[in-house]
Amino acid sequence: MFDSLSDRLGTVFDRLRGRGALSEQDVRDAMREVRVALLEADVALPVVRRFIDAVTEKAIGQDVLRSVTPGQQVVKIVDDELVDMLGGTEVEGLTLDAKPPVVIMMVGLQGSGKTTTTAKLGKLLKEKHGKKALMASLDVNRPAAQEQLAVLGEQISVATLPIVQGQQPVDIARRAMDAAKLQAADILLLDTAGRLHVDEALMAEMKAVASVSTPTEVLLVVDSLTGQDAVNVAQSFSGEVPLTGVVLTRMDGDARGGAALSMRYVTGKPIKFAGTGEKLDAIEAFDPKRVAGRILGMGDVVSLVEKAAATINEEDAEAMARKMAKGQFDLDDLRMQLKQMQNMGGLGALAGMMPGMKKAKAALASSDMDDKVLIHMDAIIGSMTAKERANPALLNAKRKKRVAAGSGTQVQEVNKVLKMHQEMARAMKQIKKMGGLKGLGALFG
Ligand code: GDP
């Protein structure tokens, strides 16, 4: 899914993240590449424009570029905007709590996957929501369409309306309403007729069916492989029938993602489900966050930035920033950073996030550092006096021995902590010299 788009974006952002500092021009150059990638993925032009503008403004407008991890910050901004483009952080489900039978009307062009999706929803509603559903095909145009639904219904053990040859769609809809009430079905799924193109007769039929069945949901089924055409079809339909959502089929084969990325903005309608295969359980609730994650393929970076933002206590960060601004960094500060590392999921998760950690990390790696060591280090610092923490130079051999004994460790370990502190203090001084870092807060956007 979205492989080609994902590859293109991956290349751009890997390059951005690989650099220590970013200039405004770097961001603009990257955005030019992203723009081309999105257009090649068949995303609608206005959507591309809005996206690029929003990302550029956020990336160069805040303290992002001056932060210590600008590449990561930009990835997070892109991820946020992708989520927004795909419909926001909420997963838009079906409204099922109306008075039964809740009618779900399926509309769309022929071959879009409408009948298959009807059956997929029937199965999903039965198995995941414990609903009793009745399915009815109103497709009198396509030969054997009604039989197709009956066969699928049998496969998934969901009832279908018995076929009466020659009956017209509106009459079938009425009969289906009566049958659903009689059977005390919770849900009635109406699989309407498709056409090869959007035309007046089709729209008139959809309106007539909607007026007799008063659907709670009108779901448009479109083929994601058709890209912009899918979006155009959705626009034509939404002008005529009150669509409540879109189902994008064949997402399993969609390498580009243009339909998914344009649909919400162009039509204003949420994508509620994605079809991901021919099997009847190949349907997923459309979750913009997950889909954005798949497109960008950088979920770990995004969650790390999110975690960091959630973990860093603002007061602590400000206090730290003030000290760093003065070029001070004592063992209490080191201890606080170690705590934050633990909170953020340990050293592994933290690679590259902390200021000046590159060198210190190398020192850690050579000492078989694992997360248990964080706890030891905390104990070591905890065994020092406040004076020693503020001024590590006080720690002579005798004092080191006392600290090692107090923390149940060895003098070598105490030395490692002191060495790490020196590395970090030096890094902090460098940052101060660069004059770039406004504060630790800036690090986390
Ligand atoms: P309708 O004319 O709109 O009712 O289309 P159908 O439901 O008959 O589907 C047409 C073809 O598309 C069938 O072969 C389905 O198996 C296939 N299909 C439907 N949805 C998906 C999907 O999400 N992924 C894949 N790979 N195939 C699908």
Residues whose N, C-alpha, C, O or C-beta is under 5 A from the ligand:
A	BS01	GDP	L109 Q110 G111 S112 G113 K114 T115 T116 T117 T249 R250 M251 D252 G275 T276 G277 E278 A282
